[in-house]
Amino acid sequence: MDLEEYINYPEEKKTNEVLNDKEILALVTNLKPEKSNDEEDKNKSDKEEDDSAEIHQITHHEALSAVEVLEHYLMQQDVSKAARSNHDQALSNLQKEIRKLRNSSFKQVNIKAFFELAD
């Protein structure tokens, strides 16, 4: 936009039009209210919190079952002995880690129950 256009802005010459009821209704029903930045931020954070509430808590049993499914899947695949050995080792490590987590959570539950009974 050059200086002349800026000074004599064409839109500035438009006058207020008188709208009839149908035109007003069409304008009002097609417009969405503008939200402030604060409202948008709040809505985004609310959505993020809602998403996290919907996540299913996976049990130790489900995790171990998933590893077992992967073992069966890999047995059905045509892979080299070296690759199969690598997969087996990785799955074995996963099983060990899940069992450690399960045992740790059992200990925590048992300790908590012990102290609750002691009270």
C-alpha positions as CSV (number, residue, x, y, z in Angstrom):
1,M,0.0,0.0,0.0
2,D,1.5,3.3,-1.0
3,L,1.1,6.6,0.9
4,E,-1.7,8.0,-1.2
5,E,-3.7,4.8,-0.7
6,Y,-3.0,4.9,3.0
7,I,-4.1,8.5,3.4
8,N,-7.2,8.0,1.2
9,Y,-8.1,4.5,2.3
10,P,-11.0,3.3,0.1
11,E,-12.8,1.4,2.9
12,E,-12.9,4.6,4.9
13,K,-15.5,6.0,2.4
14,K,-18.0,3.3,3.1
15,T,-21.0,4.5,5.0
16,N,-23.1,2.6,7.5
17,E,-25.7,0.6,5.8
18,V,-29.1,0.0,7.2
19,L,-29.7,-3.8,7.4
20,N,-33.1,-5.5,7.4
21,D,-34.0,-8.1,10.0
22,K,-33.0,-11.0,7.7
23,E,-29.6,-9.6,7.0
24,I,-29.0,-8.9,10.7
25,L,-30.1,-12.5,11.6
26,A,-27.8,-13.9,8.9
27,L,-24.8,-12.0,10.3
28,V,-25.5,-12.9,13.9
29,T,-26.0,-16.6,13.3
30,N,-22.9,-17.0,11.1
31,L,-20.5,-15.3,13.4
32,K,-18.7,-17.1,16.2
33,P,-17.7,-15.0,19.3
34,E,-14.1,-14.0,19.4
35,K,-12.2,-15.5,22.3
36,S,-9.4,-13.7,24.1
37,N,-6.0,-15.2,24.3
38,D,-6.6,-16.1,28.0
39,E,-9.7,-18.0,27.1
40,E,-7.9,-19.9,24.3
41,D,-5.0,-20.8,26.6
42,K,-7.5,-22.0,29.3
43,N,-9.4,-24.1,26.7
44,K,-6.1,-25.7,25.5
45,S,-5.0,-26.5,29.0
46,D,-8.5,-28.0,29.7
47,K,-8.3,-30.2,26.6
48,E,-4.8,-31.4,27.6
49,E,-6.0,-32.3,31.1
50,D,-9.0,-34.1,29.7
51,D,-6.9,-36.1,27.3
52,S,-4.7,-37.3,30.1
53,A,-7.7,-38.4,32.1
54,E,-8.8,-40.8,29.3
55,I,-5.6,-42.8,29.3
56,H,-6.1,-46.4,30.4
57,Q,-3.8,-47.5,33.2
58,I,-2.0,-50.6,31.9
59,T,-1.5,-53.3,34.5
60,H,1.6,-55.4,34.9
61,H,-0.3,-58.4,33.7
62,E,-1.4,-56.6,30.5
63,A,2.2,-55.5,29.9
64,L,3.6,-59.1,30.3
65,S,0.8,-60.4,28.1
66,A,1.8,-57.8,25.4
67,V,5.4,-59.0,25.6
68,E,4.2,-62.6,25.1
69,V,2.2,-61.6,22.1
70,L,5.3,-60.0,20.6
71,E,7.2,-63.2,21.3
72,H,4.6,-65.2,19.3
73,Y,4.6,-62.6,16.5
74,L,8.4,-62.8,16.2
75,M,8.4,-66.6,16.2
76,Q,6.1,-66.5,13.1
77,Q,8.4,-64.2,11.2
78,D,11.1,-65.4,8.8
79,V,14.2,-63.7,10.4
80,S,17.8,-64.7,10.8
81,K,19.1,-66.5,13.9
82,A,21.0,-63.4,14.9
83,A,18.0,-61.2,14.6
84,R,15.8,-63.7,16.5
85,S,18.5,-63.8,19.3
86,N,18.5,-60.0,19.5
87,H,14.7,-59.9,19.7
88,D,14.6,-62.6,22.3
89,Q,17.1,-60.8,24.4
90,A,15.2,-57.5,24.1
91,L,11.9,-59.1,25.1
92,S,13.5,-60.9,28.0
93,N,14.9,-57.6,29.2
94,L,11.4,-56.1,29.0
95,Q,9.9,-59.0,30.9
96,K,12.5,-58.6,33.6
97,E,11.9,-54.9,33.9
98,I,8.1,-55.3,34.1
99,R,8.5,-58.0,36.8
100,K,10.7,-55.7,38.8
101,L,8.1,-52.9,38.5
102,R,5.4,-55.3,39.6
103,N,7.4,-56.6,42.5
104,S,8.3,-53.1,43.6
105,S,4.6,-52.0,43.5
106,F,3.6,-55.1,45.5
107,K,6.2,-54.2,48.1
108,Q,4.9,-50.7,48.3
109,V,1.3,-51.9,48.7
110,N,2.3,-54.4,51.4
111,I,4.3,-51.8,53.3
112,K,1.4,-49.3,53.1
113,A,-1.0,-52.0,54.3
114,F,1.3,-52.9,57.2
115,F,1.5,-49.4,58.5
116,E,-2.3,-48.9,58.1
117,L,-2.9,-52.1,60.1
118,A,-0.3,-50.9,62.8
119,D,-2.3,-47.6,63.3
